[in-house]
Amino acid sequence: MRRHRFFHQQAAALLNHADAGEMAQAAQAFKSCQHASRQVVLLLRELQRGLRRKRRAPQRA
């Protein structure tokens, strides 16, 4: 959840800097936002793998 929250914080910072005309800071926030987005994608892939493994595991009675 922290990665997801961080993504939204970076997206908000990007918009705030862009609205204020601070293009250098907006560009840096954009890079951070890209990184955070990649981290969220990795997290989702980890979750998918875990769910697949759980489904494949034999059921114990």
C-alpha positions in Angstrom: 0.0 0.0 0.0 2.9 2.3 0.6 4.0 2.1 -3.0 0.5 2.9 -4.2 0.2 5.9 -1.8 3.7 7.1 -2.9 2.6 7.1 -6.6 -0.4 9.3 -5.8 1.7 11.6 -3.7 4.1 12.0 -6.6 1.3 12.6 -9.1 -0.1 15.3 -6.8 3.3 16.9 -6.5 3.7 16.9 -10.3 0.4 18.7 -10.7 1.2 21.2 -8.0 4.5 22.1 -9.5 3.1 22.4 -13.0 0.3 24.6 -11.8 2.8 26.9 -10.1 4.9 27.1 -13.2 7.8 25.3 -11.6 8.8 23.2 -14.6 12.1 21.9 -13.3 10.4 20.6 -10.1 7.5 19.2 -12.2 10.0 17.3 -14.4 11.6 15.8 -11.3 8.2 14.9 -9.9 7.3 13.3 -13.2 10.4 11.1 -13.1 9.5 10.1 -9.5 6.0 9.4 -10.7 7.3 7.1 -13.4 9.4 5.2 -10.9 6.5 4.9 -8.5 4.3 3.7 -11.3 6.8 1.0 -12.2 6.9 -0.1 -8.5 3.1 -0.4 -8.4 3.2 -2.6 -11.6 5.9 -4.8 -10.0 3.7 -5.1 -6.9 0.7 -6.1 -8.9 2.8 -8.8 -10.7 4.0 -10.1 -7.4 0.4 -10.4 -6.2 -0.7 -12.2 -9.4 2.1 -14.7 -9.0 1.2 -15.3 -5.4 -2.5 -15.9 -6.3 -1.5 -18.3 -9.1 0.7 -20.3 -6.7 -2.1 -20.4 -4.2 -4.5 -21.8 -6.7 -2.0 -24.5 -7.9 -1.2 -25.6 -4.4 -3.0 -28.9 -3.5 -6.0 -28.5 -1.2 -5.5 -30.0 2.2 -8.5 -31.6 3.9 
